[in-house]
């Protein structure tokens, strides 16, 4: 799963993910480790469902909660407004970022 996200970030590929409560399309911007060592992805969700009710917004996703992640065949331009390099939530290190 890590390789999928690294490639998507490098190539600015949108991903279709299955993450509770269902399918979402995201633009991954960074992947790294949280304070408890969990693998996290900072992404902008462009469509799909959301437990918070915010279907288009910034999301912080736990990779261990993903059921699937696949390239959906589309790309995005680059960092979205509001993106900050060096995501402070990823306290144990960032593996890949835009």
N, C-alpha and C positions, 0 to 999 in steps of 0.2 A: 504493500500500500504506500509506503514511503516513496518509492521510486515513481509511482503514478503522480504523486503530488509534486515531487521535485521537477519532473518533466513538464508538468502542466504550468508550474510557475515560470520555468525557464522559457517555455514556448508560448506563454500567455494563452493557454488552452482552457476553455470552459469545461467543467466537469458536471456530469449528471451523477448525483449521489443519492443513496438511500440512507436517510438519517431520520430518526423518529421526529415527527410522526409520518414521514413519507418521502416522496421524491422531491428533489430540489436541483436547481441549476446554480452553480457557483463559479466565481472567478477567484481562484486561490492566489493569495498575495504573499503569504509566509507560512512556514511550517517550522516548529521547534518544540522544545520541551517546557512544560509547566513546572511549578514549584514541587510537585509530587512526582515528577519524572514522566508524567503522561504526555503523549504526543498530541500537539494541538495544531490546528490550522486556522489562520485568520483569512477569511474569505468574504467577498461581497456576494450576497445571494441576489440573483436577478429574477428568479421565478420559482414557483413551487410552494409547498406547504411550510408552515412554521408554527412551532408550539407557542411562540410569543405573539403570533398574529401579525408580525412584521415580515411580510413576504419578500420585500425588497429592502435590504439593509445589510450592514456589517454583521458578521457572525463569527463567533469563536467556537470551533467544533472540536470535539475529542475524537481522535482517529479510532480509538477502541470501541466507540459507539456506532461507527459506520458499518453498514451492512454491505455496501458496494460503492465503488467509485469508478467511473468510466469517462473517457473523452467523449464529448457529445458532438464533435465535429466542427465546433465553432471556436473562434478566438476572440480575445478582447484587446483593446488598444494599449492599455498600460495601467498604471496605478489609478485607482478611483480617487475622487476627492475624499479627503478624510483619512487616507492611508498614511500611516507613520512608520517609517523604517525603524527597526530596532524595537519591535513590539515588547513592551515592558512586562506583559503577562508571561512571556516565554523566558522565565527567569533562569532556566538551566541551559539556555543556548538556542540560537536560531540556526537551523540547518540550511534553509534556502529562503530567499526573499526577493521581491522585485526591487 
